[in-house]
Amino acid sequence: MIGLTEAVVRFGPRTILDRLSFVVPVGRTLAILGPNGRGKTTTLKAVLGFQRLDAGSRTAPDIVGYVPQTASSNQRYRAIDVVVMGRAAHLGLFGQPGPDDFDIAHAALERAGASRFAGHFFDRLSGGERQMVLLARALATGSAALVFDEPAAALDLHNQERLLTLLNGLRALRDKAIVFTTHDPNHALAAADDALLMMPDGQSLFGPVMETITPGHLERLYGVPMRIVDLPGPGGDPQRAVLPAFAGIRAA
Ligand SMILES: Nc1ncnc2c1ncn2[C@@H]1O[C@H](COP(=O)(O)OP(=O)(O)OP(=O)(O)O)[C@@H](O)[C@H]1O
């Protein structure tokens, strides 16, 4: 289980998190949405213990698979070595990764759809390719908690589809607590059970996606009119999608 209870984070005079509470039990996926600079990354760092809380508490296991928003490396590591680093917590202080760790890392790359980059230098990969390798590193930790900061941000539409399929595949196993941030409400509808909407006025709304991802809430969140459309889903069931009315253009 991961989450925050009544968490407060202040930067100088600004209160970024104001008694924020949410919980993600093993078996559920949470999507966090909010405008730029509202505090989504700060929330993830607070959960992970990288951000000190001014009040409240956090819940997380010792090892969490984490993919930060931006990652670069000035070391000449190959992608497979980056993924093997996800095994570090299992190796002890002076331990070296063994064949099992490399097997796990290769399986994680396969799962993330990034096997073809195994031998490539990480710092030569594109932003989207790095993202997939870092997803594999998070999977290789074997942790029951996964935290992804805007995992789709650098991905083209094809790779967004792959990412959402991967997230849904992980979700279907119901053996992990998964949290991801996104700027696309459709990603929350496609791959999350619950959503945390961090409103511009400092309030937050937490609950099942079908109750939180609504046109009214999204208009409050982004200040852009929204419309819900129901499309046939994979099993024939209706699948909800949202359309923003950019530049005042409204869907029919
Ligand atoms: N260590 C820090 N010291 C001071 N201010 C900070 C610090 N970390 C973040 N902030 C500020 O806190 C606010 C929230 O930042 P955060 O990165 O959590 O936002 P976000 O919702 O993830 O934004 P985005 O969608 O643009 O990635 C921003 O205004 C940011 O400048």
The ligand as an SDF file (V2000), in Angstrom:
LIG
                    3D

 31 33  0  0  0  0  0  0  0  0999 V2000
   12.4040   22.1540   -3.8530 N   0  0  0  0  0  0  0  0  0  0  0  0
   11.5790   23.1270   -4.2070 C   0  0  0  0  0  0  0  0  0  0  0  0
   11.7150   24.3650   -3.6950 N   0  0  0  0  0  0  0  0  0  0  0  0
   10.8560   25.3630   -4.0050 C   0  0  0  0  0  0  0  0  0  0  0  0
    9.8230   25.2240   -4.8540 N   0  0  0  0  0  0  0  0  0  0  0  0
    9.6380   23.9980   -5.3970 C   0  0  0  0  0  0  0  0  0  0  0  0
   10.5050   22.9000   -5.0930 C   0  0  0  0  0  0  0  0  0  0  0  0
   10.0560   21.8110   -5.7770 N   0  0  0  0  0  0  0  0  0  0  0  0
    8.9810   22.2210   -6.4640 C   0  0  0  0  0  0  0  0  0  0  0  0
    8.7230   23.5290   -6.2290 N   0  0  0  0  0  0  0  0  0  0  0  0
    7.5970   24.3050   -6.7620 C   0  0  0  0  0  0  0  0  0  0  0  0
    6.4080   23.6730   -6.3480 O   0  0  0  0  0  0  0  0  0  0  0  0
    5.4200   23.7150   -7.3670 C   0  0  0  0  0  0  0  0  0  0  0  0
    4.9410   22.3240   -7.6890 C   0  0  0  0  0  0  0  0  0  0  0  0
    5.9610   21.6410   -8.4110 O   0  0  0  0  0  0  0  0  0  0  0  0
    5.7200   20.1910   -9.0120 P   0  0  0  0  0  0  0  0  0  0  0  0
    6.9340   19.8430   -9.7960 O   0  0  0  0  0  0  0  0  0  0  0  0
    5.3030   19.2820   -7.9300 O   0  0  0  0  0  0  0  0  0  0  0  0
    4.4860   20.4600   -9.9930 O   0  0  0  0  0  0  0  0  0  0  0  0
    3.7900   19.4970  -11.0560 P   0  0  0  0  0  0  0  0  0  0  0  0
    2.3310   19.4940  -10.7530 O   0  0  0  0  0  0  0  0  0  0  0  0
    4.4690   18.1710  -11.0920 O   0  0  0  0  0  0  0  0  0  0  0  0
    4.0560   20.3090  -12.3950 O   0  0  0  0  0  0  0  0  0  0  0  0
    4.1770   19.8710  -13.9430 P   0  0  0  0  0  0  0  0  0  0  0  0
    2.8290   19.3970  -14.3940 O   0  0  0  0  0  0  0  0  0  0  0  0
    4.5380   21.1680  -14.6260 O   0  0  0  0  0  0  0  0  0  0  0  0
    5.2560   18.8230  -14.0500 O   0  0  0  0  0  0  0  0  0  0  0  0
    6.0790   24.4430   -8.5520 C   0  0  0  0  0  0  0  0  0  0  0  0
    5.6780   25.7880   -8.5340 O   0  0  0  0  0  0  0  0  0  0  0  0
    7.5500   24.3010   -8.2820 C   0  0  0  0  0  0  0  0  0  0  0  0
    8.2780   25.3740   -8.8190 O   0  0  0  0  0  0  0  0  0  0  0  0
  1  2  1  0
  2  3  1  0
  2  7  2  0
  3  4  2  0
  4  5  1  0
  5  6  2  0
  6  7  1  0
  6 10  1  0
  7  8  1  0
  8  9  2  0
  9 10  1  0
 10 11  1  0
 11 12  1  0
 11 30  1  0
 12 13  1  0
 13 14  1  0
 13 28  1  0
 14 15  1  0
 15 16  1  0
 16 17  2  0
 16 18  1  0
 16 19  1  0
 19 20  1  0
 20 21  2  0
 20 22  1  0
 20 23  1  0
 23 24  1  0
 24 25  2  0
 24 26  1  0
 24 27  1  0
 28 29  1  0
 28 30  1  0
 30 31  1  0
M  END
$$$$
